[in-house]
Amino acid sequence: MEIKAINPSFEVFKGGFESAFPTEKAGGGDSFMSYLNNSMSEVNQLLNEADVKATELATGKTENLHESMIAAEKAEVSFKLMSQFRAKAIEAYNEIMRMQV
């Protein structure tokens, strides 16, 4: 097993901001931004589904109260998770901005 020495230079930033934070992984996977976009669209889809189920229940098109409540709870939990993630991301950004260089 080979142990490499720690290189104190900042090679990560030699290519600029774009090379330090690539938009896609080297293996061809999705970027972090596309992951966030997919997650937000999934939350939006859950919210729309809960709205449709609540409207169907209110208009009498369906009598499945439990399905409507499950859809509403899924949407609420996913929205709360997304808003907590947003709060933590803003908190991390503010912490980075307070760092002295």
C-alpha positions as a printed NumPy array, in Angstrom:
array([[  0.   ,   0.   ,   0.   ],
       [  1.432,   3.316,  -1.063],
       [  1.023,   6.39 ,   1.117],
       [  1.299,   9.681,  -0.69 ],
       [  2.594,  12.839,   0.941],
       [  0.243,  15.708,   1.652],
       [  0.748,  18.484,  -0.877],
       [  0.226,  21.873,   0.782],
       [ -0.291,  23.731,  -2.513],
       [ -3.757,  24.726,  -3.637],
       [ -3.846,  22.722,  -6.857],
       [ -7.615,  22.606,  -6.734],
       [ -7.882,  26.319,  -7.51 ],
       [ -5.233,  26.533, -10.224],
       [ -7.814,  26.08 , -12.984],
       [-10.237,  28.661, -11.603],
       [-13.615,  28.336,  -9.993],
       [-15.06 ,  26.089, -12.707],
       [-12.386,  23.444, -12.271],
       [-12.71 ,  23.535,  -8.486],
       [-16.449,  22.884,  -8.633],
       [-17.194,  20.931, -11.815],
       [-20.742,  20.797, -13.093],
       [-20.529,  17.044, -13.698],
       [-18.714,  14.255, -11.948],
       [-15.782,  12.634, -13.714],
       [-17.69 ,   9.365, -14.007],
       [-20.445,  10.984, -16.06 ],
       [-22.894,  11.239, -13.16 ],
       [-25.24 ,  14.059, -12.335],
       [-23.996,  17.316, -10.875],
       [-25.048,  18.628,  -7.493],
       [-27.118,  21.353,  -9.167],
       [-29.058,  18.84 , -11.251],
       [-29.64 ,  16.776,  -8.105],
       [-31.107,  19.844,  -6.387],
       [-33.27 ,  20.658,  -9.398],
       [-34.586,  17.083,  -9.514],
       [-35.325,  17.146,  -5.791],
       [-37.207,  20.443,  -6.025],
       [-39.255,  19.222,  -8.969],
       [-40.12 ,  16.064,  -7.006],
       [-41.277,  18.176,  -4.051],
       [-43.339,  20.294,  -6.428],
       [-44.892,  17.148,  -7.909],
       [-45.812,  15.889,  -4.427],
       [-47.399,  19.247,  -3.566],
       [-49.419,  19.226,  -6.795],
       [-50.532,  15.639,  -6.162],
       [-51.67 ,  16.532,  -2.633],
       [-53.591,  19.509,  -4.022],
       [-55.342,  17.325,  -6.598],
       [-56.246,  14.719,  -3.959],
       [-57.611,  17.41 ,  -1.618],
       [-59.674,  18.919,  -4.444],
       [-61.059,  15.497,  -5.389],
       [-61.983,  14.864,  -1.76 ],
       [-63.66 ,  18.261,  -1.403],
       [-65.664,  17.901,  -4.61 ],
       [-66.779,  14.367,  -3.785],
       [-64.973,  12.644,  -6.668],
       [-63.291,  10.332,  -4.191],
       [-64.055,   9.144,  -0.696],
       [-60.559,   7.927,   0.183],
       [-59.709,  10.243,   3.039],
       [-56.654,   8.215,   3.978],
       [-55.084,   8.571,   0.501],
       [-55.634,  12.322,   0.574],
       [-54.095,  12.608,   4.037],
       [-51.106,  10.45 ,   3.087],
       [-50.463,  12.606,   0.005],
       [-50.74 ,  15.774,   2.101],
       [-48.335,  14.443,   4.746],
       [-45.807,  13.317,   2.111],
       [-45.917,  16.768,   0.561],
       [-45.583,  18.499,   3.928],
       [-42.634,  16.392,   5.068],
       [-40.783,  16.779,   1.769],
       [-41.39 ,  20.55 ,   1.768],
       [-40.119,  20.849,   5.345],
       [-37.009,  18.848,   4.406],
       [-36.383,  21.091,   1.406],
       [-36.777,  24.251,   3.479],
       [-34.423,  22.895,   6.169],
       [-31.881,  22.051,   3.494],
       [-32.214,  25.589,   2.144],
       [-31.703,  27.041,   5.636],
       [-28.572,  24.945,   6.196],
       [-27.182,  25.89 ,   2.775],
       [-27.695,  29.597,   3.507],
       [-26.135,  29.156,   6.933],
       [-23.093,  27.451,   5.379],
       [-22.804,  30.199,   2.758],
       [-22.923,  32.908,   5.441],
       [-20.3  ,  31.056,   7.472],
       [-17.999,  30.878,   4.441],
       [-18.5  ,  34.589,   3.788],
       [-17.482,  35.375,   7.388],
       [-14.19 ,  33.503,   7.021],
       [-11.102,  35.636,   6.942],
       [ -8.743,  34.981,   4.087]])
